[in-house]
Amino acid sequence: MGRTTPITERDILERVMSDGNGALSPAAARSLLTLKFPAGDMRRIRSLLRKNNAGTITAEERLALEKYLRVGQFLDLLHAKARVSLAKRTRAD
């Protein structure tokens, strides 16, 4: 029996977001580009990353870091989709 490659949330989201032409209005694309972590969350992420790099992160903190990283990847995908949509719109004009 063949082995299956593990699928990640990112893999699924990439397929969802690349389906069809996926054109966003310029206003929607610009709005998506404003989405970001608040300053307090960025401080928490940096703290968790430092602990992870030092090898002092707890299991609970590691789970929190993984959640932040997943949301960050989702934001990256949204931003990429928005940039592509704006670039297509610019070339079409």
PyRosetta script that sets phi, psi and omega in degrees:
from pyrosetta import init, pose_from_sequence

init()
pose = pose_from_sequence("MGRTTPITERDILERVMSDGNGALSPAAARSLLTLKFPAGDMRRIRSLLRKNNAGTITAEERLALEKYLRVGQFLDLLHAKARVSLAKRTRAD")
pose.set_psi(1, 138.1)
pose.set_omega(1, -177.5)
pose.set_phi(2, -72.8)
pose.set_psi(2, 149.4)
pose.set_omega(2, 177.2)
pose.set_phi(3, -82.4)
pose.set_psi(3, 143.8)
pose.set_omega(3, 175.8)
pose.set_phi(4, -104.2)
pose.set_psi(4, 144.4)
pose.set_omega(4, 177.8)
pose.set_phi(5, -82.1)
pose.set_psi(5, 132.7)
pose.set_omega(5, 178.3)
pose.set_phi(6, -59.6)
pose.set_psi(6, 139.6)
pose.set_omega(6, -179.9)
pose.set_phi(7, -104.1)
pose.set_psi(7, 141.8)
pose.set_omega(7, 179.6)
pose.set_phi(8, -109.7)
pose.set_psi(8, 164.8)
pose.set_omega(8, 175.5)
pose.set_phi(9, -59.0)
pose.set_psi(9, -37.1)
pose.set_omega(9, 180.0)
pose.set_phi(10, -62.3)
pose.set_psi(10, -43.3)
pose.set_omega(10, 178.4)
pose.set_phi(11, -57.3)
pose.set_psi(11, -45.6)
pose.set_omega(11, -178.9)
pose.set_phi(12, -63.9)
pose.set_psi(12, -47.6)
pose.set_omega(12, -178.9)
pose.set_phi(13, -63.1)
pose.set_psi(13, -37.8)
pose.set_omega(13, 178.0)
pose.set_phi(14, -61.0)
pose.set_psi(14, -41.4)
pose.set_omega(14, 178.9)
pose.set_phi(15, -67.5)
pose.set_psi(15, -42.6)
pose.set_omega(15, 179.4)
pose.set_phi(16, -60.6)
pose.set_psi(16, -44.4)
pose.set_omega(16, -174.3)
pose.set_phi(17, -78.9)
pose.set_psi(17, -16.7)
pose.set_omega(17, 179.2)
pose.set_phi(18, -98.6)
pose.set_psi(18, -2.1)
pose.set_omega(18, -179.1)
pose.set_phi(19, -70.0)
pose.set_psi(19, 133.3)
pose.set_omega(19, 178.5)
pose.set_phi(20, 69.6)
pose.set_psi(20, -165.8)
pose.set_omega(20, -179.3)
pose.set_phi(21, -79.5)
pose.set_psi(21, -25.3)
pose.set_omega(21, 173.3)
pose.set_phi(22, 57.2)
pose.set_psi(22, 25.1)
pose.set_omega(22, -177.8)
pose.set_phi(23, -67.3)
pose.set_psi(23, 132.0)
pose.set_omega(23, 175.3)
pose.set_phi(24, -105.0)
pose.set_psi(24, 151.1)
pose.set_omega(24, 172.6)
pose.set_phi(25, -66.5)
pose.set_psi(25, 154.1)
pose.set_omega(25, 177.9)
pose.set_phi(26, -56.1)
pose.set_psi(26, -39.1)
pose.set_omega(26, 179.8)
pose.set_phi(27, -64.5)
pose.set_psi(27, -42.0)
pose.set_omega(27, 179.3)
pose.set_phi(28, -65.9)
pose.set_psi(28, -42.1)
pose.set_omega(28, 179.8)
pose.set_phi(29, -62.7)
pose.set_psi(29, -46.1)
pose.set_omega(29, 179.1)
pose.set_phi(30, -63.5)
pose.set_psi(30, -36.9)
pose.set_omega(30, 178.6)
pose.set_phi(31, -64.3)
pose.set_psi(31, -42.7)
pose.set_omega(31, 178.1)
pose.set_phi(32, -62.0)
pose.set_psi(32, -34.7)
pose.set_omega(32, -178.9)
pose.set_phi(33, -69.7)
pose.set_psi(33, -13.6)
pose.set_omega(33, 178.0)
pose.set_phi(34, -87.0)
pose.set_psi(34, -11.5)
pose.set_omega(34, -178.6)
pose.set_phi(35, -70.2)
pose.set_psi(35, 129.0)
pose.set_omega(35, 178.6)
pose.set_phi(36, -159.7)
pose.set_psi(36, 166.0)
pose.set_omega(36, 176.5)
pose.set_phi(37, -69.6)
pose.set_psi(37, 139.2)
pose.set_omega(37, 172.8)
pose.set_phi(38, -64.9)
pose.set_psi(38, 160.2)
pose.set_omega(38, -176.8)
pose.set_phi(39, -55.6)
pose.set_psi(39, -41.1)
pose.set_omega(39, -179.9)
pose.set_phi(40, -62.5)
pose.set_psi(40, -39.0)
pose.set_omega(40, 177.6)
pose.set_phi(41, -69.0)
pose.set_psi(41, -37.4)
pose.set_omega(41, 177.9)
pose.set_phi(42, -63.4)
pose.set_psi(42, -39.6)
pose.set_omega(42, 176.7)
pose.set_phi(43, -62.8)
pose.set_psi(43, -41.9)
pose.set_omega(43, 179.3)
pose.set_phi(44, -63.7)
pose.set_psi(44, -43.8)
pose.set_omega(44, 178.9)
pose.set_phi(45, -60.6)
pose.set_psi(45, -47.0)
pose.set_omega(45, 179.4)
pose.set_phi(46, -60.8)
pose.set_psi(46, -40.7)
pose.set_omega(46, 178.7)
pose.set_phi(47, -62.6)
pose.set_psi(47, -45.2)
pose.set_omega(47, 179.6)
pose.set_phi(48, -64.7)
pose.set_psi(48, -39.7)
pose.set_omega(48, 178.5)
pose.set_phi(49, -64.5)
pose.set_psi(49, -40.9)
pose.set_omega(49, 177.5)
pose.set_phi(50, -61.5)
pose.set_psi(50, -45.0)
pose.set_omega(50, 179.0)
pose.set_phi(51, -63.5)
pose.set_psi(51, -40.7)
pose.set_omega(51, 179.4)
pose.set_phi(52, -62.8)
pose.set_psi(52, -46.3)
pose.set_omega(52, -180.0)
pose.set_phi(53, -64.5)
pose.set_psi(53, -32.0)
pose.set_omega(53, 180.0)
pose.set_phi(54, -83.2)
pose.set_psi(54, -10.0)
pose.set_omega(54, -178.6)
pose.set_phi(55, 77.0)
pose.set_psi(55, 21.1)
pose.set_omega(55, -178.4)
pose.set_phi(56, -111.3)
pose.set_psi(56, 11.6)
pose.set_omega(56, -177.7)
pose.set_phi(57, -75.9)
pose.set_psi(57, 139.4)
pose.set_omega(57, 177.1)
pose.set_phi(58, -84.4)
pose.set_psi(58, 167.7)
pose.set_omega(58, 178.4)
pose.set_phi(59, -60.8)
pose.set_psi(59, -41.8)
pose.set_omega(59, 179.9)
pose.set_phi(60, -65.0)
pose.set_psi(60, -41.2)
pose.set_omega(60, 178.5)
pose.set_phi(61, -67.1)
pose.set_psi(61, -36.7)
pose.set_omega(61, 178.1)
pose.set_phi(62, -62.9)
pose.set_psi(62, -41.4)
pose.set_omega(62, 177.2)
pose.set_phi(63, -62.2)
pose.set_psi(63, -42.5)
pose.set_omega(63, 178.0)
pose.set_phi(64, -61.9)
pose.set_psi(64, -44.2)
pose.set_omega(64, 179.1)
pose.set_phi(65, -60.9)
pose.set_psi(65, -43.4)
pose.set_omega(65, 179.1)
pose.set_phi(66, -60.8)
pose.set_psi(66, -38.8)
pose.set_omega(66, 177.9)
pose.set_phi(67, -65.0)
pose.set_psi(67, -45.8)
pose.set_omega(67, 177.3)
pose.set_phi(68, -59.0)
pose.set_psi(68, -42.5)
pose.set_omega(68, -179.0)
pose.set_phi(69, -64.8)
pose.set_psi(69, -39.5)
pose.set_omega(69, 177.8)
pose.set_phi(70, -63.8)
pose.set_psi(70, -44.2)
pose.set_omega(70, 178.4)
pose.set_phi(71, -64.5)
pose.set_psi(71, -39.6)
pose.set_omega(71, 177.2)
pose.set_phi(72, -60.8)
pose.set_psi(72, -40.9)
pose.set_omega(72, 177.1)
pose.set_phi(73, -64.4)
pose.set_psi(73, -39.2)
pose.set_omega(73, 178.0)
pose.set_phi(74, -63.0)
pose.set_psi(74, -44.5)
pose.set_omega(74, 177.2)
pose.set_phi(75, -60.9)
pose.set_psi(75, -40.5)
pose.set_omega(75, 177.6)
pose.set_phi(76, -59.0)
pose.set_psi(76, -43.0)
pose.set_omega(76, 179.1)
pose.set_phi(77, -64.8)
pose.set_psi(77, -43.3)
pose.set_omega(77, 178.0)
pose.set_phi(78, -61.1)
pose.set_psi(78, -44.2)
pose.set_omega(78, -179.8)
pose.set_phi(79, -63.7)
pose.set_psi(79, -42.0)
pose.set_omega(79, 179.0)
pose.set_phi(80, -62.8)
pose.set_psi(80, -44.0)
pose.set_omega(80, 178.9)
pose.set_phi(81, -60.3)
pose.set_psi(81, -42.9)
pose.set_omega(81, -179.9)
pose.set_phi(82, -64.4)
pose.set_psi(82, -43.8)
pose.set_omega(82, -179.5)
pose.set_phi(83, -63.8)
pose.set_psi(83, -42.2)
pose.set_omega(83, 178.5)
pose.set_phi(84, -62.9)
pose.set_psi(84, -43.7)
pose.set_omega(84, -179.8)
pose.set_phi(85, -61.7)
pose.set_psi(85, -43.7)
pose.set_omega(85, 178.5)
pose.set_phi(86, -66.0)
pose.set_psi(86, -38.8)
pose.set_omega(86, 179.5)
pose.set_phi(87, -65.6)
pose.set_psi(87, -41.8)
pose.set_omega(87, 178.1)
pose.set_phi(88, -62.7)
pose.set_psi(88, -41.1)
pose.set_omega(88, -179.0)
pose.set_phi(89, -64.3)
pose.set_psi(89, -40.8)
pose.set_omega(89, -179.6)
pose.set_phi(90, -65.6)
pose.set_psi(90, -42.0)
pose.set_omega(90, 179.1)
pose.set_phi(91, -66.9)
pose.set_psi(91, -32.4)
pose.set_omega(91, -177.6)
pose.set_phi(92, -75.4)
pose.set_psi(92, -24.2)
pose.set_omega(92, -177.3)
pose.set_phi(93, -79.7)
pose.dump_pdb("model.pdb")
